[in-house]
């Protein structure tokens, strides 16, 4: 049985052997964005309103969440 590191290395080696067209084709994926895909433009009065909108409408893993408070 191969370790995860060995399998990852083999995948990288296979990727390098692909042509540029295939690397581009397989290197990108579309991540649907249910809020932005609605095609509605939004404007906010304040940055606070924008941040609140993002927190309420986007999952945290999209990167719109506020950073955690630093630990003193």
MDTraj code that builds the backbone (N, CA, C; nanometers):
import mdtraj as md
import numpy as np

residues = "UNK UNK UNK UNK UNK UNK UNK UNK UNK UNK UNK UNK UNK UNK UNK UNK UNK UNK UNK UNK UNK UNK UNK UNK UNK UNK UNK UNK UNK UNK UNK UNK UNK UNK UNK UNK UNK UNK UNK UNK UNK UNK UNK UNK UNK UNK UNK UNK UNK UNK UNK UNK UNK UNK UNK UNK UNK UNK UNK UNK UNK UNK UNK UNK UNK UNK UNK UNK UNK UNK UNK UNK".split()
xyz = np.array([
    [0.0837, -0.1178, 0.0000],
    [0.0000, 0.0000, 0.0000],
    [0.0886, 0.1246, 0.0000],
    [0.0523, 0.2208, -0.0844],
    [0.1295, 0.3438, -0.0944],
    [0.0854, 0.4446, 0.0105],
    [0.1809, 0.5234, 0.0540],
    [0.1458, 0.6309, 0.1473],
    [0.0808, 0.7452, 0.0689],
    [0.0171, 0.8350, 0.1409],
    [-0.0470, 0.9499, 0.0765],
    [0.0575, 1.0364, 0.0064],
    [0.1761, 1.0492, 0.0656],
    [0.2832, 1.1281, 0.0029],
    [0.3274, 1.0663, -0.1288],
    [0.3418, 0.9346, -0.1311],
    [0.3826, 0.8663, -0.2547],
    [0.2762, 0.8820, -0.3630],
    [0.1514, 0.8697, -0.3256],
    [0.0431, 0.8839, -0.4231],
    [0.0380, 1.0272, -0.4767],
    [0.0555, 1.1252, -0.3899],
    [0.0569, 1.2643, -0.4340],
    [0.1732, 1.2887, -0.5310],
    [0.2888, 1.2351, -0.4996],
    [0.4053, 1.2494, -0.5878],
    [0.3772, 1.1884, -0.7252],
    [0.3140, 1.0720, -0.7283],
    [0.2818, 1.0074, -0.8564],
    [0.1815, 1.0921, -0.9360],
    [0.0840, 1.1511, -0.8684],
    [-0.0115, 1.2372, -0.9376],
    [0.0590, 1.3587, -0.9972],
    [0.1527, 1.4160, -0.9231],
    [0.2291, 1.5312, -0.9742],
    [0.3110, 1.4911, -1.0962],
    [0.3737, 1.3760, -1.0912],
    [0.4539, 1.3295, -1.2044],
    [0.3670, 1.3072, -1.3279],
    [0.2484, 1.2495, -1.3092],
    [0.1568, 1.2308, -1.4226],
    [0.1124, 1.3651, -1.4791],
    [0.0885, 1.4607, -1.3915],
    [0.0453, 1.5932, -1.4349],
    [0.1520, 1.6610, -1.5204],
    [0.2766, 1.6466, -1.4819],
    [0.3869, 1.7087, -1.5560],
    [0.3973, 1.6513, -1.6969],
    [0.3612, 1.5251, -1.7134],
    [0.3716, 1.4602, -1.8444],
    [0.2593, 1.5022, -1.9397],
    [0.1540, 1.5615, -1.8892],
    [0.0441, 1.6052, -1.9758],
    [0.0869, 1.7259, -2.0585],
    [0.0220, 1.7417, -2.1725],
    [0.0454, 1.8590, -2.2546],
    [-0.0157, 1.9829, -2.1908],
    [0.0236, 2.0998, -2.2392],
    [-0.0249, 2.2248, -2.1817],
    [-0.1775, 2.2341, -2.1900],
    [-0.2352, 2.1965, -2.3041],
    [-0.3808, 2.2047, -2.3188],
    [-0.4525, 2.1231, -2.2118],
    [-0.4048, 2.0022, -2.1882],
    [-0.4688, 1.9184, -2.0866],
    [-0.4439, 1.9702, -1.9457],
    [-0.3264, 2.0242, -1.9206],
    [-0.3007, 2.0792, -1.7874],
    [-0.3930, 2.1965, -1.7586],
    [-0.4158, 2.2797, -1.8581],
    [-0.5089, 2.3918, -1.8402],
    [-0.6500, 2.3394, -1.8217],
    [-0.6894, 2.2438, -1.9053],
    [-0.8252, 2.1890, -1.8982],
    [-0.8540, 2.1235, -1.7635],
    [-0.7581, 2.0477, -1.7121],
    [-0.7798, 1.9759, -1.5868],
    [-0.7382, 2.0572, -1.4643],
    [-0.6749, 2.1709, -1.4827],
    [-0.6244, 2.2476, -1.3704],
    [-0.7222, 2.3491, -1.3150],
    [-0.8344, 2.3690, -1.3821],
    [-0.9321, 2.4683, -1.3384],
    [-1.0670, 2.4026, -1.3190],
    [-1.1400, 2.4496, -1.2244],
    [-1.2768, 2.4023, -1.2058],
    [-1.3631, 2.5221, -1.1687],
    [-1.4888, 2.5107, -1.1980],
    [-1.5814, 2.6190, -1.1647],
    [-1.6452, 2.5893, -1.0310],
    [-1.6275, 2.6815, -0.9394],
    [-1.6891, 2.6687, -0.8084],
    [-1.8130, 2.7576, -0.8083],
    [-1.9317, 2.7002, -0.8141],
    [-2.0514, 2.7834, -0.8208],
    [-2.0621, 2.8749, -0.6992],
    [-2.1033, 2.9952, -0.7233],
    [-2.1207, 3.0933, -0.6172],
    [-2.2680, 3.1343, -0.6187],
    [-2.3473, 3.0799, -0.5274],
    [-2.4915, 3.1022, -0.5334],
    [-2.5324, 3.2485, -0.5193],
    [-2.4504, 3.3317, -0.4582],
    [-2.4866, 3.4727, -0.4418],
    [-2.4478, 3.5521, -0.5650],
    [-2.3233, 3.5399, -0.6093],
    [-2.2773, 3.6168, -0.7249],
    [-2.3396, 3.5684, -0.8556],
    [-2.3716, 3.4406, -0.8648],
    [-2.4277, 3.3863, -0.9885],
    [-2.5693, 3.4373, -1.0174],
    [-2.6299, 3.5061, -0.9234],
    [-2.7629, 3.5616, -0.9469],
    [-2.7582, 3.6772, -1.0462],
    [-2.6407, 3.7345, -1.0684],
    [-2.6257, 3.8430, -1.1647],
    [-2.6786, 3.9764, -1.1148],
    [-2.6886, 3.9904, -0.9847],
    [-2.7382, 4.1147, -0.9264],
    [-2.6189, 4.1943, -0.8744],
    [-2.6094, 4.3211, -0.9165],
    [-2.5049, 4.4072, -0.8622],
    [-2.5545, 4.4680, -0.7322],
    [-2.4649, 4.4795, -0.6381],
    [-2.5019, 4.5334, -0.5078],
    [-2.4080, 4.6480, -0.4714],
    [-2.4607, 4.7458, -0.4021],
    [-2.3812, 4.8545, -0.3476],
    [-2.4177, 4.8669, -0.1998],
    [-2.3200, 4.8988, -0.1196],
    [-2.3410, 4.9061, 0.0237],
    [-2.3040, 5.0452, 0.0728],
    [-2.3797, 5.0924, 0.1700],
    [-2.3546, 5.2247, 0.2266],
    [-2.2249, 5.2279, 0.3059],
    [-2.1956, 5.1183, 0.3752],
    [-2.0759, 5.1141, 0.4587],
    [-2.0054, 4.9801, 0.4430],
    [-1.8804, 4.9771, 0.4838],
    [-1.8054, 4.8516, 0.4834],
    [-1.8674, 4.7535, 0.5818],
    [-1.9205, 4.8044, 0.6907],
    [-1.9859, 4.7187, 0.7892],
    [-2.1058, 4.6466, 0.7270],
    [-2.1843, 4.7177, 0.6469],
    [-2.2997, 4.6564, 0.5802],
    [-2.2531, 4.5484, 0.4830],
    [-2.1442, 4.5754, 0.4108],
    [-2.0890, 4.4758, 0.3184],
    [-2.0421, 4.3520, 0.3934],
    [-1.9699, 4.3712, 0.5019],
    [-1.9201, 4.2569, 0.5801],
    [-2.0350, 4.1756, 0.6376],
    [-2.1372, 4.2433, 0.6867],
    [-2.2535, 4.1728, 0.7411],
    [-2.3222, 4.0905, 0.6314],
    [-2.3370, 4.1493, 0.5119],
    [-2.3964, 4.0773, 0.3992],
    [-2.3160, 3.9506, 0.3682],
    [-2.1839, 3.9646, 0.3618],
    [-2.0986, 3.8490, 0.3310],
    [-2.1123, 3.7406, 0.4370],
    [-2.1121, 3.7808, 0.5634],
    [-2.1244, 3.6823, 0.6708],
    [-2.2573, 3.6084, 0.6654],
    [-2.3611, 3.6766, 0.6232],
    [-2.4941, 3.6146, 0.6201],
    [-2.5190, 3.5317, 0.4944],
    [-2.4430, 3.5571, 0.3872],
    [-2.4747, 3.4942, 0.2593],
    [-2.3682, 3.4000, 0.2042],
    [-2.2473, 3.4067, 0.2561],
    [-2.1394, 3.3228, 0.2038],
    [-2.0922, 3.2244, 0.3092],
    [-2.0589, 3.1017, 0.2679],
    [-1.9965, 3.0103, 0.3635],
    [-1.8571, 3.0632, 0.4000],
    [-1.8114, 3.0315, 0.5171],
    [-1.6826, 3.0834, 0.5652],
    [-1.5666, 3.0433, 0.4748],
    [-1.5735, 2.9237, 0.4156],
    [-1.4618, 2.8772, 0.3333],
    [-1.4455, 2.9552, 0.2030],
    [-1.5394, 3.0426, 0.1675],
    [-1.5223, 3.1277, 0.0495],
    [-1.4219, 3.2391, 0.0758],
    [-1.3910, 3.2642, 0.2031],
    [-1.2898, 3.3626, 0.2357],
    [-1.3436, 3.5013, 0.2654],
    [-1.4739, 3.5166, 0.2799],
    [-1.5316, 3.6473, 0.3095],
    [-1.5532, 3.6703, 0.4581],
    [-1.5188, 3.5750, 0.5412],
    [-1.5394, 3.5895, 0.6853],
    [-1.4352, 3.6838, 0.7440],
    [-1.4728, 3.7476, 0.8525],
    [-1.3760, 3.8344, 0.9211],
    [-1.2706, 3.7477, 0.9888],
    [-1.1507, 3.7970, 0.9981],
    [-1.0478, 3.7194, 1.0672],
    [-1.0795, 3.7075, 1.2160],
    [-1.0356, 3.6009, 1.2748],
    [-1.0566, 3.5821, 1.4174],
    [-0.9748, 3.6848, 1.4946],
    [-1.0242, 3.7209, 1.6107],
    [-0.9514, 3.8159, 1.6947],
    [-0.8206, 3.7542, 1.7406],
    [-0.7129, 3.8317, 1.7399],
    [-0.5841, 3.7753, 1.7843],
    [-0.5887, 3.7388, 1.9322],
    [-0.5179, 3.6337, 1.9658],
    [-0.5107, 3.5900, 2.1042],
    [-0.4045, 3.6739, 2.1741],
    [-0.4405, 3.7374, 2.2882],
    [-0.3413, 3.8232, 2.3569],
    [-0.2296, 3.7431, 2.4196],
])
top = md.Topology()
chain = top.add_chain()
for i, resn in enumerate(residues, 1):
    res = top.add_residue(resn, chain, resSeq=i)
    for name in ("N", "CA", "C"):
        top.add_atom(name, md.element.get_by_symbol(name[0]), res)
traj = md.Trajectory(xyz[None], top)
